[in-house]
Amino acid sequence: MFTTAEARAAGVSGGRLQAGDVIRIGRGLYARSEMPADATDASVDQSGSAPGQAGIHDRRDTSGHLVHDPTTDREGPPPSSADPSDDGVHAVREADVIRALQRADPDAVACGLSAARLWRLPLPRGLTSWDAGAPVAQVEMSRPGIHRLSRGLVAWRSFDLAPADVSRVSGVGATSRLRTFLDLADVLAQDDLVVIGDHLVRIPRPSVEGRSRPFVELSLLTEAVGSFSGRGARRLRAALADVRVGADSPPETALRLALQRAGLPDPLLNATIRQDGQWLGDPDMAWRDWKVCVEYDGRHHRTQAQQAKDVRRGERRRLAGWTELIVTAEDMAHDASQAVDRVRAELRRQGMTG
């Protein structure tokens, strides 16, 4: 990926830029057509999966919990799901476009959805990947202190960014995770914001993820949302009210919201349960008063060894007087109605009234 200015500085003529092996990506942006077909763009679900579906990079930890694969939280562009076309346009990476723009203007930063993809925030399906060949493909950028007109491929946003609002991810300048979350309030639905909020504040599992602190402390998130006055501020505050520490994946957040809206008691999230001194693990959700717990099962991520562990875990809980419900993606269809019905019925069987 290179700019017109870089081409001129290298002595490349305008005629050469019209050659068949050069692709015009956008205004002042070019790429070589022989870019490798497996080039990546910034995409993924971080879960990024849609509610009810496990992220393609989710996996289970040693306790059997569905967690985000720590490699997908490393800085840098994740794999693309786009199929490269013959002209090579689809092989262009969003991160490479951003780097080219930042070589031309080092103070420019990726923002909005582009920053979210760089940070691998759990965006809803349909926004997790970027394709230069798509009719509406845009790279979102901001240049603090300067208003620039959006043209074609590049959408320039006029944001007032403090130094703390800007960070770097894999050598690319971008708005921080927290600032990106705030800016997404203008483009995402409330529940999608809750999913990202849960992702930011969740306590990681150090043995799996290599970190011990959340991306953003809940207190800091609360303070930032409270002082935010940009577009979507009201939606953002409504989403914050539903953010909880403890959800390990977007499907867990979606299920929790569905149970909450059905009027069911709030569960404990990934909290350790014990019965008569016996450790029974830390299920995705648990209601201690009724000895009912729920595990979300993304079966396509399970190995045979993990399946055996899950069976033994369920037996231990059953012998200790607990009921374990396994919720799958199929239960999450139609606003998780089947999952809600199953949980409600089991809670009532165990003595819940109402």
C-alpha positions in Angstrom: 0.0 0.0 0.0 1.4 3.4 -0.9 0.2 7.0 -1.5 0.6 9.2 -4.6 3.1 11.3 -2.7 5.2 8.2 -2.0 5.1 7.1 -5.6 6.2 10.5 -6.8 9.0 10.6 -4.2 10.2 7.3 -5.5 10.2 8.5 -9.1 7.1 6.6 -10.2 5.3 8.3 -13.1 1.6 8.9 -13.4 1.6 6.5 -16.3 3.1 3.7 -14.2 0.3 4.1 -11.7 -2.1 3.2 -14.5 -0.4 -0.1 -15.2 -2.3 -3.4 -14.8 -0.4 -4.5 -11.8 -1.3 -1.4 -9.8 -4.7 -1.0 -8.2 -6.2 2.3 -7.2 -7.7 1.7 -3.8 -9.0 5.2 -3.1 -8.1 8.8 -3.6 -4.3 8.9 -3.5 -4.0 5.3 -2.4 -2.6 2.4 -4.5 -1.6 -1.2 -4.0 0.2 -3.8 -6.1 -2.2 -6.4 -7.5 0.0 -9.3 -6.7 -0.6 -8.9 -3.0 -0.9 -12.4 -1.4 -4.3 -13.9 -1.4 -4.0 -14.7 2.3 -3.4 -11.1 3.3 -5.4 -10.1 6.3 -7.6 -7.2 7.3 -8.8 -6.1 10.7 -11.8 -8.3 11.4 -13.3 -10.5 14.0 -15.9 -11.1 16.5 -14.6 -10.8 19.9 -16.3 -12.3 20.7 -17.4 -10.5 17.9 -20.0 -13.0 17.4 -23.6 -12.1 17.1 -25.7 -12.8 20.2 -26.2 -16.5 20.5 -23.1 -17.5 18.6 -19.6 -18.2 19.8 -16.8 -16.1 18.4 -14.6 -17.8 15.8 -11.6 -17.1 18.0 -13.2 -18.2 21.3 -11.9 -21.2 23.1 -12.2 -22.9 26.5 -9.8 -22.5 29.4 -8.8 -25.3 31.7 -12.0 -25.0 33.7 -14.1 -25.4 30.6 -15.1 -21.7 30.2 -15.7 -20.2 26.8 -13.2 -17.3 26.7 -11.8 -15.2 24.1 -8.6 -16.7 22.6 -5.8 -14.5 24.0 -4.1 -14.4 20.7 -7.1 -12.3 19.4 -6.4 -9.7 22.0 -2.9 -9.1 20.8 -2.3 -6.0 18.9 -2.4 -6.4 15.2 -4.9 -7.2 12.4 -6.8 -10.5 12.7 -7.5 -12.9 9.8 -9.9 -11.8 7.2 -12.8 -13.9 6.0 -13.0 -12.2 2.7 -12.2 -14.1 -0.5 -9.7 -12.3 -2.6 -10.8 -11.4 -6.0 -8.8 -11.7 -9.2 -8.0 -7.9 -9.1 -6.5 -8.2 -5.6 -8.7 -5.4 -4.2 -10.1 -7.8 -1.5 -6.6 -8.7 -0.4 -5.9 -5.1 0.8 -5.7 -4.8 4.5 -7.5 -2.1 6.4 -4.4 -1.7 8.7 -2.2 -1.1 5.6 -4.5 1.7 4.4 -4.3 3.2 7.9 -0.5 3.0 7.9 -0.3 4.6 4.5 -2.5 7.5 5.7 -0.4 7.9 8.8 2.8 8.0 6.8 1.3 10.9 4.9 0.0 12.5 8.2 1.6 11.1 11.4 -1.0 12.9 13.6 -3.9 11.1 12.0 -5.4 8.2 14.0 -7.8 5.4 13.2 -11.1 5.8 15.0 -14.7 4.5 15.2 -15.2 1.1 13.6 -11.7 1.0 12.1 -10.2 1.4 15.6 -12.6 -1.2 17.0 -11.5 -3.7 14.5 -7.8 -3.0 15.2 -8.5 -3.5 19.0 -10.6 -6.6 18.1 -13.6 -5.4 20.0 -16.6 -7.7 19.8 -18.5 -6.0 17.0 -21.8 -7.4 15.7 -21.6 -9.7 12.7 -21.4 -7.7 9.5 -19.1 -5.1 11.0 -16.3 -7.4 12.1 -14.5 -7.4 8.8 -13.4 -4.7 6.2 -13.3 -5.3 2.5 -11.8 -2.7 0.2 -14.0 -4.1 -2.6 -17.3 -3.5 -0.8 -19.4 -0.7 -2.0 -19.6 1.0 1.4 -16.1 0.2 2.6 -14.6 3.1 4.5 -11.6 3.6 6.8 -12.5 5.9 9.7 -9.8 8.4 10.6 -9.5 11.5 12.7 -6.9 14.3 12.7 -7.1 16.1 16.0 -7.4 19.9 15.6 -8.2 19.7 11.9 -11.4 19.2 10.0 -10.9 17.2 6.8 -13.5 16.3 4.2 -14.4 12.6 3.7 -13.7 11.3 0.2 -14.6 7.8 -1.0 -12.6 5.2 0.9 -11.6 7.5 3.9 -14.2 8.9 6.3 -12.6 11.7 8.4 -14.3 12.3 11.8 -14.0 15.6 13.6 -13.2 14.5 17.2 -11.5 16.4 20.0 -9.0 13.9 21.3 -7.0 14.3 24.5 -3.6 12.6 24.7 -5.1 9.8 26.8 -7.6 9.1 24.0 -4.9 8.1 21.6 -2.9 4.8 21.7 -1.1 2.5 19.4 -2.0 -1.0 18.3 0.6 -3.0 16.3 2.4 0.2 15.4 -0.8 1.9 14.2 -2.1 5.1 15.8 -5.7 4.6 17.0 -8.2 5.9 19.5 -7.9 4.0 22.8 -10.2 1.1 23.6 -12.1 3.3 26.0 -12.4 6.3 23.6 -13.4 3.9 20.8 -16.2 2.5 22.9 -17.5 6.0 23.5 -17.4 6.9 19.8 -19.2 3.7 18.8 -22.3 4.9 20.7 -23.3 6.7 17.5 -23.3 3.7 15.3 -24.1 0.6 17.5 -27.3 -0.6 19.1 -27.6 -0.6 22.9 -27.1 -4.3 23.3 -24.0 -4.3 21.1 -22.6 -1.6 23.3 -23.3 -3.8 26.4 -21.4 -6.6 24.7 -18.3 -4.4 24.2 -18.7 -3.0 27.7 -18.7 -6.5 29.2 -15.6 -7.3 27.2 -13.7 -4.2 28.4 -14.4 -4.7 32.1 -14.2 -8.5 32.4 -11.6 -10.0 34.7 -9.2 -12.0 32.5 -7.8 -15.4 33.3 -4.1 -14.9 33.6 -3.1 -18.5 32.8 -4.9 -18.3 29.5 -4.7 -14.6 28.5 -1.4 -13.5 29.9 -2.9 -10.5 31.7 -4.4 -10.0 35.1 -6.3 -6.7 34.8 -9.3 -5.7 32.7 -8.8 -3.6 29.6 -10.8 -0.9 31.4 -11.8 -0.8 35.1 -15.6 -0.5 35.6 -15.1 2.7 37.7 -13.2 4.3 34.8 -15.7 3.2 32.3 -18.5 4.7 34.4 -16.7 8.0 34.8 -16.0 8.2 31.1 -19.6 7.5 30.1 -20.9 9.9 32.7 -18.9 12.8 31.2 -19.4 11.9 27.6 -21.6 14.3 25.7 -21.1 13.2 22.1 -23.6 11.6 19.8 -25.3 8.6 21.2 -24.6 9.6 24.8 -28.0 8.7 26.0 -27.8 5.2 24.4 -24.3 4.8 25.9 -25.6 5.6 29.4 -28.4 3.1 29.0 -26.0 0.5 27.9 -23.7 1.1 30.8 -26.5 0.4 33.2 -26.5 -3.2 31.8 -22.7 -3.7 31.8 -21.6 -6.3 34.3 -18.2 -7.8 35.3 -18.1 -11.5 34.7 -19.3 -12.3 31.2 -16.6 -14.2 29.3 -18.2 -14.0 25.8 -20.9 -12.2 23.8 -23.3 -15.1 24.0 -23.1 -15.0 27.8 -23.9 -11.3 27.7 -26.8 -11.9 25.3 -28.2 -14.6 27.5 -27.9 -12.5 30.6 -29.7 -9.7 29.0 -32.5 -12.0 27.8 -32.9 -13.5 31.3 -32.9 -10.0 32.9 -35.6 -8.8 30.5 -37.7 -11.8 31.2 -37.8 -10.8 34.9 -35.6 -13.6 36.2 -33.3 -13.0 39.2 -29.8 -11.8 38.4 -27.3 -14.7 38.3 -23.8 -14.8 39.7 -21.4 -14.6 36.7 -18.4 -17.0 36.6 -18.4 -17.1 40.4 -17.0 -20.1 42.3 -19.6 -22.4 43.8 -19.0 -24.9 46.6 -21.2 -27.5 48.2 -20.3 -29.0 51.6 -16.7 -27.9 51.0 -16.5 -29.4 47.5 -15.4 -27.2 44.7 -17.9 -27.3 41.9 -16.2 -24.9 39.5 -17.3 -21.4 38.4 -20.1 -21.8 35.9 -21.1 -19.1 33.5 -24.2 -18.3 35.5 -25.4 -19.6 38.9 -28.3 -19.1 41.2 -27.1 -20.4 44.6 -30.6 -20.1 46.3 -31.9 -22.7 43.9 -28.7 -24.6 43.1 -29.1 -24.0 39.4 -26.3 -23.1 37.1 -25.9 -22.5 33.3 -23.0 -23.2 31.0 -22.9 -21.8 27.4 -21.6 -24.5 25.1 -19.9 -23.6 21.9 -19.5 -27.2 20.8 -17.4 -26.6 17.8 -14.6 -25.3 20.1 -14.5 -28.4 22.2 -11.9 -31.2 22.1 -12.6 -34.7 23.3 -10.6 -34.1 26.4 -12.7 -31.0 27.2 -16.0 -32.9 26.5 -14.9 -35.5 29.1 -14.1 -32.8 31.6 -17.5 -31.2 31.1 -19.2 -34.6 31.6 -17.3 -35.1 34.9 -18.1 -31.6 36.0 -21.8 -32.1 35.4 -21.7 -35.3 37.4 -20.0 -33.6 40.4 -22.6 -30.9 40.4 -25.5 -33.3 40.1 -24.2 -35.5 43.0 -23.9 -32.3 45.0 -27.6 -31.4 44.4 -27.1 -28.9 41.7 -28.8 -28.7 38.3 -26.6 -27.8 35.4 -28.3 -26.5 32.2 -26.3 -26.5 29.0 -27.3 -23.7 26.6 -26.3 -23.9 23.0 -26.5 -21.5 20.0 -29.8 -23.1 19.0 -31.3 -22.0 22.4 -30.3 -18.4 21.6 -32.5 -18.0 18.5 -35.4 -15.6 18.7 -34.0 -13.5 21.5 -32.9 -16.6 23.4 -36.6 -17.5 24.1 -35.8 -21.2 24.4 -33.0 -20.6 26.8 -35.1 -18.3 28.9 -37.9 -20.8 29.1 -35.6 -23.6 30.1 -33.9 -21.5 32.9 -37.3 -20.2 34.2 -38.7 -23.7 34.3 -35.7 -25.1 36.2 -35.7 -22.3 38.7 -39.3 -22.9 39.4 -38.8 -26.6 39.8 -36.1 -25.8 42.4 -38.5 -23.6 44.4 -38.4 -20.1 42.8 -41.8 -18.4 43.0 -43.1 -15.8 40.5 
